[in-house]
Amino acid sequence: MVKATATVHGAVSLVNAIANQKGATLGISLRVEATVETSPGKGITIQSENKSLSSRLINKTIEKIVSKKELDENKITISLSSEIPTGYGLKSSSAISSAIALACAKIFKPKWTDQQILLAGVDASIESKVSITGAYDDACSCYYGGFNVTDNAKKRRIHFEKAPLNLIAVIFIPKNRKRGNLKKLKVLSSVFENAWKLAEEAKYWEAMNINGLATASILNSDPKIITELIEKGALGASVSGNGPAIAAITKKENESAIKKIFSTLEGNIIISKVNNKKAEIHEVQS
């Protein structure tokens, strides 16, 4: 019996990648922990409190790393715990697939590089139809932390740096989970291209605010909220991913002013620090 536990964090969007396959993200400290345990037998068992997790994504991720022969000889039990709400644009599926990939690789492919582990989760996301672009931008910030600006089509990180530690993300989780029509994001592809170029030059907040106004107008949120958040001290504010969560990045002293804007809406507020910590393996027992 072998057991490995991996921790990976969530992220928020700075630039949505759907229009142009180019994205930018920032790591936040909400965590996912995945424990992979092998024992004699065969089959995959998933243990999690979250019933809305995609077992397809989890199985696909495992298949990318564990050979068919090894799958026939090992019963694999996956235990998951996550602080990231699922289905709100906070990168829970990227964090989950990365954590499972990292723990599986530790046991079955110990020589794999970070990039190989990352791509296993990204490819599994595309194949299980959890993500349109494979969410390479999301996976990078979940796995490496900090700011990541990526070309998802080429699966390349174009720019990366650690985030200032005095920042927090104030995240609004709306009660209404309705998302807008994602295909319409392509209508504003030149706007997203401009936002991405700003992110590439490390002008993250300008990029995030442009992205925020553009995505809010398409994805069922009110762009006025983005403006109000900036007015109250948000450095950057945007719908995260495809929503419906809205994230505002700010300094600690503006937390209550930002919360006040969100408190007029129906839903919950989560406060998270930004995260620069790379994904890690805690324990390996054999």
C-alpha positions in Angstrom: 0.0 0.0 0.0 1.3 3.4 -0.9 -0.2 6.8 0.0 0.6 10.3 -1.1 -1.2 13.6 -0.2 -0.9 16.8 -2.4 -2.1 20.3 -1.7 -2.9 22.8 -4.5 -4.6 26.2 -4.2 -7.3 28.0 -6.2 -7.0 31.1 -8.4 -9.0 34.0 -9.8 -9.1 35.3 -13.3 -7.4 38.5 -14.5 -8.1 37.9 -18.2 -10.6 35.3 -19.5 -9.0 33.0 -22.0 -12.1 31.8 -23.9 -12.1 34.5 -26.6 -8.5 34.2 -27.6 -7.0 31.2 -25.8 -4.8 33.6 -23.9 -5.4 34.1 -20.2 -4.0 35.6 -17.0 -4.7 34.4 -13.4 -3.6 35.0 -9.8 -3.3 32.4 -7.1 -5.4 32.6 -4.0 -5.0 30.6 -0.8 -8.2 28.5 -0.8 -7.0 24.9 -0.8 -7.7 21.5 -2.3 -6.1 18.4 -0.7 -6.0 15.1 -2.6 -4.8 11.8 -1.0 -4.2 9.0 -3.4 -3.9 5.5 -1.8 -3.1 2.3 -3.6 -3.9 -1.2 -2.4 -4.1 -4.7 -4.0 -7.1 -5.1 -6.4 -8.4 -2.9 -9.1 -10.9 0.0 -9.7 -11.0 3.7 -8.7 -12.9 4.9 -5.6 -13.6 8.6 -5.0 -14.3 9.9 -1.5 -15.5 13.5 -1.2 -18.1 15.5 0.7 -18.7 17.4 -2.5 -21.3 15.6 -4.6 -21.0 17.9 -7.7 -17.4 16.9 -8.5 -16.8 15.5 -11.9 -15.8 11.9 -11.5 -15.1 11.9 -15.3 -12.4 14.5 -14.7 -10.9 12.6 -11.8 -10.8 9.3 -13.7 -9.3 10.9 -16.8 -6.6 12.6 -14.8 -5.6 9.2 -13.2 -5.6 7.5 -16.6 -3.2 10.1 -17.9 -0.6 9.1 -15.3 -1.3 5.5 -14.3 -0.8 2.9 -17.1 -3.6 0.4 -17.9 -1.5 -2.4 -16.5 -1.0 -0.5 -13.2 -4.7 0.2 -13.1 -5.4 -3.5 -13.4 -3.1 -4.3 -10.5 -4.0 -1.5 -8.1 -7.1 -0.4 -6.3 -6.9 3.4 -6.2 -8.7 5.4 -3.6 -8.9 9.2 -3.9 -9.9 11.3 -0.9 -10.6 14.9 -1.7 -11.2 17.9 0.5 -11.7 21.4 -0.9 -12.2 24.9 0.4 -13.0 26.1 -3.2 -16.7 26.4 -4.1 -17.4 24.4 -7.2 -18.8 25.9 -10.4 -18.2 29.6 -9.7 -15.1 30.4 -11.7 -12.6 29.9 -8.8 -10.7 27.2 -10.6 -11.8 24.3 -8.4 -11.5 21.7 -11.3 -8.0 22.9 -12.2 -7.0 22.6 -8.5 -8.5 19.2 -8.2 -7.0 17.8 -11.4 -3.6 19.2 -10.5 -3.7 17.8 -6.9 -4.7 14.4 -8.2 -2.1 14.5 -10.9 0.6 15.5 -8.5 -0.2 12.7 -5.9 -0.6 10.0 -8.7 2.7 11.1 -10.3 4.5 10.9 -6.9 3.5 7.2 -6.7 3.5 6.1 -10.3 5.7 8.5 -12.2 8.2 9.9 -9.7 10.5 11.4 -12.4 7.8 13.5 -14.0 8.4 17.2 -14.3 6.0 20.0 -13.1 5.0 20.6 -16.7 4.2 16.9 -17.4 2.0 16.8 -14.2 0.3 20.1 -15.1 -0.5 19.0 -18.6 -2.0 15.7 -17.4 -4.6 17.7 -15.6 -5.1 20.2 -18.5 -5.5 17.4 -21.0 -7.9 15.6 -18.7 -10.0 18.8 -18.4 -10.3 19.1 -22.2 -11.1 15.4 -22.7 -13.7 15.3 -19.9 -15.2 18.5 -21.3 -14.8 20.3 -17.9 -13.0 23.1 -19.7 -13.2 24.6 -23.2 -9.6 25.8 -23.4 -8.0 23.2 -21.0 -7.6 26.1 -18.6 -3.8 26.2 -18.8 -3.9 29.7 -17.3 -6.0 28.4 -14.3 -3.8 25.4 -13.8 -0.6 27.5 -13.7 -1.8 29.7 -10.9 -3.3 26.8 -9.0 0.0 24.9 -9.3 2.6 27.6 -9.1 0.8 30.4 -7.3 1.4 34.1 -8.1 0.6 35.9 -11.3 0.6 33.7 -14.5 0.1 35.0 -18.0 -0.3 32.2 -20.5 -0.9 31.2 -24.1 -3.3 28.3 -23.6 -3.2 27.2 -27.2 0.6 26.7 -27.0 0.4 25.6 -23.4 3.1 28.2 -22.5 3.6 30.5 -19.6 4.5 33.9 -21.1 5.0 35.8 -17.9 5.1 34.8 -14.2 5.9 36.6 -10.9 5.0 36.3 -7.3 2.2 38.5 -5.9 2.7 41.1 -3.2 1.7 39.5 0.1 -0.2 42.5 1.5 -3.1 41.7 -0.9 -6.4 39.9 -0.3 -9.1 38.7 -2.5 -12.6 39.5 -1.5 -14.8 37.1 -3.4 -18.6 37.3 -3.8 -20.4 34.0 -4.4 -23.9 34.9 -5.7 -26.9 32.9 -4.7 -28.0 32.8 -8.3 -25.7 30.5 -10.1 -26.8 31.4 -13.6 -24.0 32.1 -16.1 -24.3 34.1 -19.3 -23.6 32.9 -22.8 -19.9 32.1 -23.0 -19.9 32.1 -26.8 -20.6 35.9 -26.7 -17.2 36.5 -25.1 -15.7 36.1 -28.6 -17.6 39.2 -29.7 -15.2 41.2 -27.6 -12.1 39.3 -28.5 -10.1 42.5 -29.3 -11.0 43.8 -25.8 -9.7 40.6 -24.2 -6.6 40.7 -26.4 -5.8 44.3 -25.2 -6.4 43.2 -21.6 -4.0 40.2 -22.1 -1.3 42.5 -23.5 -1.6 44.7 -20.4 -1.2 41.6 -18.2 1.8 40.5 -20.2 3.4 43.9 -19.3 2.6 43.2 -15.7 -0.2 45.8 -15.6 -2.4 43.3 -13.9 -5.0 45.5 -12.4 -5.7 47.4 -15.6 -6.0 44.1 -17.3 -8.3 42.7 -14.6 -10.6 45.8 -14.7 -11.0 45.8 -18.4 -11.7 42.1 -18.2 -14.2 42.8 -15.4 -16.2 45.3 -17.4 -16.2 43.1 -20.5 -17.1 39.9 -18.8 -19.7 41.5 -16.5 -21.6 42.9 -19.5 -21.7 39.5 -21.1 -21.9 37.0 -18.2 -25.0 38.1 -16.4 -23.4 40.4 -13.8 -23.8 44.2 -13.5 -20.8 46.1 -14.7 -21.7 48.9 -12.3 -20.5 46.6 -9.5 -17.0 46.5 -11.0 -16.9 50.3 -11.1 -18.1 50.6 -7.5 -15.5 48.1 -6.3 -12.7 50.1 -7.9 -14.1 53.3 -6.4 -13.9 51.7 -3.0 -10.3 50.6 -3.3 -10.2 47.5 -5.3 -6.9 47.4 -7.3 -8.6 45.0 -9.7 -12.2 43.6 -9.9 -13.7 41.1 -12.3 -16.0 38.2 -12.8 -13.7 35.3 -12.1 -13.5 32.7 -15.0 -16.9 32.3 -16.5 -18.5 33.4 -13.2 -20.7 33.9 -11.5 -18.2 34.7 -8.7 -16.8 38.2 -8.6 -13.3 38.8 -7.2 -11.9 42.1 -6.0 -8.2 42.3 -5.1 -7.4 44.9 -2.6 -5.2 45.8 0.4 -6.4 44.6 3.8 -7.5 48.1 4.9 -10.1 48.3 2.2 -11.7 44.9 3.1 -14.8 46.3 4.9 -15.5 48.9 2.2 -15.4 46.2 -0.5 -17.5 43.8 1.6 -20.1 46.6 2.0 -20.7 46.7 -1.7 -21.1 43.0 -1.9 -23.4 43.0 1.1 -26.1 44.7 -1.0 -26.3 41.6 -3.2 -27.7 38.1 -2.4 -24.9 35.6 -1.7 -21.9 34.9 0.4 -18.5 36.6 0.8 -15.2 34.7 1.1 -12.0 36.4 2.0 -8.8 34.8 0.9 -5.1 35.8 0.9 -3.3 35.7 -2.4 -1.1 32.7 -2.8 2.5 32.3 -4.1 3.0 28.8 -2.8 3.7 26.1 -5.3 1.7 22.8 -5.2 3.3 20.4 -2.7 3.3 16.8 -1.7 3.1 16.3 2.1 3.3 12.7 3.0 4.3 9.6 1.1 3.9 6.3 2.9 4.6 2.9 1.6 
